[in-house]
Amino acid sequence: GDLLNSEGHTVIAPLLPGHGTTIKDFAKTRYEHWLNAVRETYVRERPRFRHFFLIGFSMGGNLCLTLSSQLRRESQPTGIISIAAPVALNGILNGRIIVKDPRLFLSGVLKNFISHIPKAQSAVAENVMIPWVGYSEAYTLAPLHSFKLGVQKVKSRLYRIRQPTCLIHAIGDKTVHIENMHYIFRKIAASEKRAYVFELNEDLSTHHVLVTHQLVRDKVFQYVLRFVHDTLRGFDLKPVIFNPGGDKSRFIDKLKKFRGYFS
């Protein structure tokens, strides 16, 4: 947000329901609450701007894709940037079986008996290399189950995404398998789509940390900035229409004359 703002762009970063307060507040929220908050922000702010980009990391990336797949064509964003976004945590993607955590298969049952699953404490070195702010004490079962079901709904609607899209992911991501990125890339019908893949040579993290990782975050930010600027520049370029028409020999004469300028 700071980088884009320093380049002259207006940045809107909504705090989603249950975030930035307490884990008890978070436990009351579901995927639908987070998606509705993004939709309400978009509907309110989109008319104010000629161009509007949706940018999200992990669940945020999924929310951006889901929202875009539900919008009418005339109200679409200018572009989408989705970083390490899931469309499935457990399941089959691109013919491969993806299993994030076997316990997720039972989340619908476990949430009726267990409200939280404690998290393992991160090493000091990991916290230094990958600074992170969030609820570090536990996973909340009900929101997690809601999230697991919610992120999959966009799979059948990815074909409706036609806006320029930039996907960024890391090889070996232990939280969101990289097959998610390949699946999204194949299924969206974007007029322009890019995919950047990082390889993190360290064993401290889950590799699901591209926007905070000390070693790669600046490069990730530059790719985001480049995509925004390239997309905006594309809107300002006049289309070149190749249509010689008329007599074929006249067109060949014009082509020879054009080539003569360079010789």
N, C-alpha and C positions, 0 to 999 in steps of 0.2 A: 504493500500500500504506500509506504513512504517513497519507494523508488518511482512508482508510477506518478505519484503526486508531484515529485520533484521535476518530472518531465512535463508538467503542465496539465495532467489529467485529473479530473475529479474522481475521487475514490470513495465508495460507499461500502462499509464493512459492517453489516448487521450482526448483532450478538444474538445467536439463536436461543430459543427457549431452553431453559435448564442449564445453559452454559454460563460460565463466569460467576456463578453464585455458590451453591453447595451441592454435594452429591445427592442430598435428599431432594432438592429441587429437580435435579436431573432425572432422578428415578421416576418422577411423575410425568415425564414427557415421552413422546413417541415420534416415530419417523414422520407421521402426518403433520405434527406440530412444527417440525423443522422445515418441511417442504412448504407449508402454508406461510411461514414467516418469510421465506425467500420469495415466494410468489407475491405476497402483499408488498414487500419492498420493491420488487420489480415493477409491478403494476403502478405503484405510486411514483416511482422515479423515472421510468423509461420515457414518458412523454417530454421530459425536460431536456433530453439530449438527442442530438442528431445521430450519434453513434454510441453504442452501449455494449460493453463486453461482460460476459459472465466468467468469473475466474474462481475455481474452487479446488481445494486439496482434499483427497480421500473422500469422506462422506460429502464434503462440500462440492467436490467434482461431480459426484453422483447426483446431487441436488441440482446442479447446473444443467446436466444432461437431461434429467427428468423434467425439469421445468421447460426447457427448450422443446422437448418432444411433445409437450402439451399445448404450446402456444400456437396461435394462428400464424400463418405465413407473414401477414402484414405487421405483426407485433414481435417478430423474432429479434434476437440480439444481433449486433454486427458480427460478433465472433464469440467463440467459446474456448476457454483454456481449462483443461481438466488434468489435474496432477494426481497420479496414483489412485484413480477412482475405481471402486468396485462395482460390478454388476452381478457378481456372485461371490460368496465366501466359500461355500461348499457346493459342489455340483460338477457338471460337465461343461467345459468350454473348449471350443475348437477341437472336439474329439478327445480331450484330456480330462481325467478326473482330478478335480481340485478340492483339496481338503485343508481348510485353514485350521480347524480344531474339531475333532470328533464330538466334543461336548456340544457343539452348535446344533447337531442333529437332534439333540434332546432339549434344546432351550425352551421350546413350547411347554414341556412338562416341568422342567426344573424351575421355571419362573414361578410356579405355583407353590413351591416349597422353599426355594432359596431366593433371597432378594439380591444378594451380592456375592461375587467371587473375588477373594483377595488377589491383588496383583503382587508379583515378585518385585522387590525393590531393585532399582537400577543401580549399577555400579557408579562410583564417583566419576571415573574416566568417561563413562557414557554421558553423564549429565553435563560434563564440560564440553565434549565434542558435539553433542546434540542437545542443546538447551530446549526444554519443553515445558509448557505450562498447561496443566489440566488436572483432572481428578486422578491422582496417582495411587489412591488407597485401594480401589476395587473396581471391578466391572459390575454394572447394574444389569441384572438379568432381563427385566421386562423391556427396557429400552433396547437392549442388545437384540432380543428376539424380534422386536418391531423393526429394528434396523436391518436384520438379516432378511426379513420378508420384503421390506420396502425397497431395498436397492435392486431387487431382481425384476421389479415391475417394468423398468425401462427397457429391458432386453427386447421385448416385442415391439417397441416404439422407436428404436434407434434409427430406423430407416427414415423417420420423419425429420431428422436433423440434417438440414441442408446448408447451414451456415459454416463459414470457415472455422475449422476446429484444430486446436493444438493439443496433443496428448503427450504427457511426460511421465516416465516411470523408471524404476530401478530394477535391474536384474537381481534376482534373489530376494525380492521383497517378501518377507515372511508374514506380513499382515494381509496384503492384497496381492495375489499372485499376478505376475506380469501377463499371463494369458488374458486377464481382463482387458488390458490395453489392446492386445491383438484383436480381441473379439470386437471391442468398440470400433477400432479402426476399420475392420471389415464391414461392419453392419451400418455405420452411418453413411448417409448419402451426401456428405458435405461437398460443396463446390471446390474447396481446397482443404486438405487435411495433412497435418504434419505429425510426426512422432519422434520424440527424442528419448533415447534410452541411456541411462547412466549405469556404470558399474562401480560400486563402492568397495574399495579394497580394505575392508576392516571387518572384524568379527564382533564388534561391541554392540551393534544395534540390530534392529529388525530390518533395516534398509528402507523402512517406510517413513523416511525422515527428510525428504528432499528439500523442503522449504526451510528447515532449521539446521541442517547439517553444515558444520563449519567448512568442510572440504568442497562442497558442491553448490551450496545455496546461491552464491553470487552468480554462478554460471546459469543456474535455473532461472534466476531473476532476469538475466540478460536475454535468455531465449523467450521468456514471456514478453519482455519489452520489444524485442525484435518482431515477434508475431503481431503484436498490437500495431506497431508502426508500419509493417509491411501490409497489413490488412487495410489500414486507413489509406495508405498510399495507393493501393489497388482501386479504392473507390474514387480516387481523384484522377486516375488515368483514363483517357478516352480510348474506347475500344477500337482496335484496328480491324477493319473488315476487308478481307481479301476477296474481291469480286471484280475481276478484270472486265467482264462483260464485252459486248460488241465484237469487233473483228479481232481474231486471235493474233494475226500478224502485227496489228497496231500495238497490241499488248507486248509482244516480243520486242518491237522496236523501242518501246518505252523502257523495257527492262534493260536493253543494251545501253541506252542512254544513261540510265541510273547507274549501271556498272561502270560507265565511263568516268563518272565523277570521282570514283575511287582510284582509277588508274592514272 
